[in-house]
Amino acid sequence: MKKYIQRLLALTLIMVGALNQPMVAAEDVINIGILQHVEHGSYNETYRGIVEGLAEAGYIDGENVNIHYENASGNTSTLQSMSDKLARDNDVLVAIGTPAVQSLANATTKVPIYLASVTDPVGAGVAQSIEVPGGNVTGVSNLGPIAEQISLMQSVYPDAQKIGLIYNAGESNAQYQVDIAVAELEERGLTPVIQTMSSTNDISSVLSSLLPQVDTLFLVTDNTTATAMALVGDMAKDQQVGVFGGSNDMILENGLATYGLNYYDHGKQLANMLIDHIENDTVPENTPIQYTETLELIVNEDFAEAIGIDPTGIKAPE
């Protein structure tokens, strides 16, 4: 009788453990292909949030899911070949960045694609609308709270009039954000001073011309700028110009302040959409695109001290 009770207890524990695991049979390991457009902090945090968000829900890479990750390092031709391979070999796809989702969408119209770190999915041509994407692409947009970021900037520099903006005009996501920022600045009676660039090689000359003309610098989440924040921030500090906006990771690297996205949580939010797809058979066609839920104030104290600003006085916009 004692042995019988022990066996029954062991069987019960096994069954309870099984209830806490996703309902994925051993023969049904899910292949998830993840394509990242370029290497920088925000994208890396997005990827980390996706993988760890899946793991927290019991979807462990190498066990019940296989994650195939590719990083194109900004190379367009590599991006397309990676997209073709990922689309061919996986059950569901994840795109980190606008060029990545466009490339994957060109590679397949059948495999579900979940986007992250894409500002304007409709403008990028991968969704018919935010509410009803209408195809095989949905996900989480990283459009930041631009109005709140400008309010933060004004709270630190209430007398600022000329606001510098730099971005790569070849990035549709950057242009979309700049259009929003310019309208917001002009509505507040501020003057946007805009310089565009085509690569990181242009940043030094662009900022040398722009910084002496402006009171502050406002950034959007532009991949070109994000990969060169060390230079952007150092040149702004030399001119004693505050740097606002952009992603949290951009400011943490070398800017003054922003009120923006936590990209790790952004990735975890996308992971939740993937889990819903796996467990409940949701499909991108009629799954609304979400916006990032977690926003936070980021202040770079070292940058603040370098330009003579008291970091303790910088508060989140109300």
Backbone hydrogen bonds, N-H to C=O, Kabsch-Sander energy under -0.5 kcal/mol:
donor,donor_aa,acceptor,acceptor_aa,energy
5,I,1,M,-2.4
6,Q,2,K,-2.1
7,R,3,K,-2.4
8,L,4,Y,-2.4
9,L,5,I,-2.5
10,A,6,Q,-2.4
11,L,7,R,-2.4
12,T,8,L,-2.2
13,L,9,L,-2.2
14,I,10,A,-2.0
15,M,11,L,-2.2
16,V,12,T,-2.4
17,G,13,L,-2.4
18,A,14,I,-2.0
19,L,15,M,-1.7
20,N,16,V,-0.9
20,N,17,G,-0.6
21,Q,18,A,-1.6
24,V,22,P,-2.2
28,D,25,A,-1.8
29,V,26,A,-0.6
30,I,64,N,-2.0
32,I,30,I,-0.6
32,I,66,N,-2.8
33,G,31,N,-0.5
33,G,92,V,-2.4
34,I,32,I,-0.5
34,I,68,H,-3.0
35,L,94,V,-2.9
36,Q,34,I,-0.5
36,Q,70,E,-2.9
37,H,96,I,-2.1
40,H,38,V,-0.7
44,N,40,H,-2.4
45,E,41,G,-2.4
46,T,42,S,-2.0
47,Y,43,Y,-2.5
48,R,44,N,-2.3
49,G,45,E,-2.5
50,I,46,T,-2.1
51,V,47,Y,-2.4
52,E,48,R,-2.6
53,G,49,G,-2.2
54,L,50,I,-2.2
55,A,51,V,-2.1
56,E,52,E,-2.3
57,A,53,G,-0.9
57,A,54,L,-0.6
58,G,55,A,-1.8
59,Y,54,L,-2.8
60,I,58,G,-1.0
62,G,65,V,-2.9
63,E,60,I,-2.3
63,E,65,V,-0.7
64,N,60,I,-0.7
65,V,60,I,-1.6
66,N,30,I,-2.8
67,I,65,V,-0.5
68,H,32,I,-3.0
68,H,66,N,-0.6
69,Y,67,I,-0.7
70,E,34,I,-2.7
72,A,36,Q,-2.5
74,G,37,H,-2.9
75,N,72,A,-2.1
76,T,74,G,-0.7
79,L,75,N,-2.2
80,Q,76,T,-1.6
81,S,77,S,-1.6
82,M,78,T,-2.5
83,S,79,L,-2.2
84,D,80,Q,-2.2
85,K,81,S,-1.8
86,L,82,M,-2.7
87,A,83,S,-2.7
88,R,84,D,-1.5
89,D,85,K,-1.7
90,N,86,L,-1.0
91,D,31,N,-2.0
92,V,31,N,-1.5
93,L,112,P,-2.8
94,V,33,G,-2.8
95,A,114,Y,-2.1
96,I,35,L,-3.0
97,G,95,A,-0.7
97,G,116,A,-2.5
101,V,97,G,-2.0
102,Q,98,T,-2.4
103,S,99,P,-2.2
104,L,100,A,-2.5
105,A,101,V,-2.5
106,N,102,Q,-1.5
107,A,103,S,-1.3
108,T,104,L,-1.7
113,I,136,N,-3.1
114,Y,93,L,-2.6
115,L,113,I,-0.5
115,L,138,T,-3.0
116,A,95,A,-2.4
117,S,140,V,-0.5
118,V,140,V,-0.6
124,A,120,D,-2.1
125,G,122,V,-1.5
126,V,121,P,-2.0
127,A,121,P,-0.8
128,Q,133,P,-3.0
134,G,285,E,-2.7
138,T,113,I,-2.1
140,V,115,L,-2.6
141,S,290,Q,-3.2
142,N,118,V,-0.9
146,I,144,G,-1.8
149,Q,145,P,-2.2
150,I,146,I,-2.2
151,S,147,A,-2.0
152,L,148,E,-2.2
153,M,149,Q,-2.1
154,Q,150,I,-2.4
155,S,151,S,-1.9
156,V,152,L,-1.2
157,Y,153,M,-2.6
160,A,157,Y,-1.5
163,I,161,Q,-0.6
163,I,191,T,-2.8
164,G,162,K,-0.5
164,G,216,T,-2.9
165,L,193,V,-2.4
166,I,218,F,-0.5
167,Y,195,Q,-1.2
169,A,167,Y,-0.8
169,A,197,M,-0.8
171,E,168,N,-2.1
172,S,170,G,-0.7
175,Q,171,E,-2.2
176,Y,172,S,-2.2
177,Q,173,N,-1.6
178,V,174,A,-2.6
179,D,175,Q,-2.3
180,I,176,Y,-1.4
181,A,177,Q,-2.8
182,V,178,V,-3.1
183,A,179,D,-1.8
184,E,180,I,-2.1
185,L,181,A,-2.8
186,E,182,V,-2.6
187,E,183,A,-1.9
188,R,184,E,-1.1
188,R,185,L,-0.5
189,G,186,E,-1.4
190,L,185,L,-2.7
191,T,161,Q,-3.1
193,V,163,I,-3.1
194,I,192,P,-0.6
195,Q,165,L,-2.5
197,M,167,Y,-1.7
202,D,199,S,-1.7
203,I,200,T,-1.0
206,V,202,D,-2.5
207,L,203,I,-2.9
208,S,204,S,-2.0
209,S,205,S,-1.4
210,L,206,V,-2.2
211,L,207,L,-2.5
213,Q,210,L,-2.0
214,V,210,L,-0.6
214,V,211,L,-1.1
215,D,162,K,-3.0
216,T,162,K,-1.2
217,L,242,G,-2.6
218,F,164,G,-3.5
219,L,244,F,-2.6
222,D,220,V,-2.3
226,A,222,D,-2.7
227,T,223,N,-1.9
228,A,225,T,-1.5
229,M,226,A,-0.9
232,V,228,A,-2.4
233,G,229,M,-2.8
234,D,230,A,-1.7
235,M,231,L,-2.5
236,A,232,V,-2.1
237,K,233,G,-2.5
238,D,234,D,-2.0
239,Q,235,M,-1.2
240,Q,237,K,-1.2
241,V,236,A,-2.8
242,G,215,D,-0.6
244,F,217,L,-2.9
245,G,257,A,-0.9
246,G,219,L,-1.7
248,N,261,L,-0.7
251,I,247,S,-1.8
252,L,248,N,-2.6
253,E,249,D,-1.7
254,N,250,M,-2.1
255,G,251,I,-2.2
256,L,243,V,-2.0
257,A,243,V,-1.7
258,T,298,I,-2.1
260,G,258,T,-0.5
260,G,296,E,-2.2
262,N,294,T,-1.5
263,Y,261,L,-0.9
266,H,262,N,-2.1
267,G,263,Y,-2.0
268,K,264,Y,-1.9
269,Q,265,D,-2.4
270,L,266,H,-1.7
271,A,267,G,-2.2
272,N,268,K,-1.8
273,M,269,Q,-1.2
274,L,270,L,-2.2
275,I,271,A,-2.5
276,D,272,N,-2.0
277,H,273,M,-2.1
278,I,274,L,-2.5
279,E,275,I,-2.8
280,N,276,D,-2.4
281,D,277,H,-1.1
282,T,276,D,-0.8
286,N,283,V,-0.9
287,T,284,P,-1.5
289,I,130,I,-2.7
290,Q,139,G,-2.7
292,T,141,S,-1.1
295,L,293,E,-0.7
296,E,260,G,-2.4
298,I,258,T,-3.1
300,N,256,L,-2.7
301,E,299,V,-1.0
304,A,300,N,-2.4
305,E,301,E,-2.5
306,A,302,D,-1.7
307,I,303,F,-1.3
307,I,304,A,-0.6
308,G,305,E,-0.9
309,I,304,A,-3.1
313,G,310,D,-1.5
314,I,311,P,-1.4
315,K,313,G,-0.6
